[in-house]
Amino acid sequence: MRRSPLLDRPDAAANPAGDLDAAVPARYEDPLREQNALSSGRAATALARDVVAVTGPDRLSWLNTLSSQELTRLTPGDGGAEALLLDAQGRITHALACVDDGEVLWLVTEAGRGAALAEFLESMRFMLRVEVAEREDVAVLAALGEGAVALEEAGRAAGAHLATWRDPWPGVVEGGTSYDVDVEGTHPGAGYRATWVLVRADAAGEVAQAFLAGTDQADGAASGGAGAAPGVPGRSLAGSLAWEALRVEAGRPRWGREADARTIPHELDWLRTAVHLHKGCYPGQETVARTLNLGRPPRRLTVLQLDGFTGQLPVPGAGVYLGERVVGTVTSVVRHVDYGPMALALLRRGVPADAPLTVEVTEADAADANAEEVGTAAAGAAGAEPIAVSRVDAAQELLVSPEGRAQASPAERPGAGLRGLPLRRDR
């Protein structure tokens, strides 16, 4: 993606070079306050995402044969759908936010993945009536809750609105299922209502200004500083640090953070929103069905509440320990305004839910903890071998059950009733 024009704002602070979110602002002032503004629907943010456009009359039926989701039912204004592209072994290669406007199927993917996605789709086009193009002239802005309406209105006011995608997480969409069997309590993302608005990249700054200058229909007050009614906070912009903190709180997986070269959708509970279990064939479908019906995912995503008293934080890639045994890897690390240090981690499925865990902190991580802000990207000198200096305590908040079964999994393994029966030979 191209560098966001919001980085040119005088109050914008950049993410570190090489960070997944380097193309968008990390923060404007205080990322903790920005989290509150996002949560209340009074802030918008720029997301580091690539966009690919697919046109032509066969676009929906064609991508439907390649992806994990049923896409033929997409219609303009329906909020779109989420889909995954898998390899033959069922491992996730691309995660897509899909929205169709009647002429263009917009595919939003991870930052830096647009070219690879377009190249793959082009190789699968064959003789079908579709055209594929990476669109660096499109930017993605986002808001939570009621902020989505204001952001859409701002896009239209600036004449830059292209499409709107409504994140289905953490609901279970038609044809999906969840891996929360025996997980007690409400899902941590129950209140997470995210909306992505696609706009012309050259007008992203105008859209942001229109959002800031708009009228809040909830209280009728003009937002933004002097125009706000006394005691009523106005609209603001938020950086990637604030957005990521709320994403982690919601247990929402992100391909560029949580997926590695061997991740299958079940491990991240992505069958909730991105997989249709009853659609036609697609690459990787056999692994999806087999794991659901016959096996258990080898790993599971969990939220970790980290001990913040030491002032030390790990970074993605840090090992998670049960005693002296490594049982997982941290994928995202944030500071939450209410809950303090938090992380997402991929653990071995069988790690007990109440097990006392620790997370490794390296020398570079400890230095970062004393910096002004701690983001979600690993730091330290390039090529330097990290040196473990300590560990921080971590407690799990379950997303995927250690039981390893989905709500749609059969009660017992198919064919289990045949075990132990004598073989019959017909003469």
Secondary structure, DSSP 8 states (H G I E B T S, - for coil): ----GGGGSTT-EE--TT-TTTTSEEESS-HHHHHHHHHTT-EEEEE-EEEEEEESTTHHHHHHHHSSS--TT--TTS--EEEEEE-TTS-EEEEEEEEE-SSEEEEEEETT-HHHHHHHHHHT-TTSS-EEEE-TTEEEEEEETTHHHHHHHHHHHTT-EEEEEE--TTS--TT---S-TT--S--TTTT--EEEEEEEGGGHHHHHHHHHHSB-TTT--B-SGGGS-TT----EEE-HHHHHHHHHHTT---HHHH--TT--GGGGTTTTTS--TTS---TTHHHHHHHHHT---SEEEEEEEE--TT-----TT-EEEETTEEEEEEEEEEEETTTEEEEEEEEETTS-TT--EEEEEEHHHHHHHTSS---SS--SSTT----EEEEEEEEEEESS-TT---TTS-SS-TTGGGTT-------
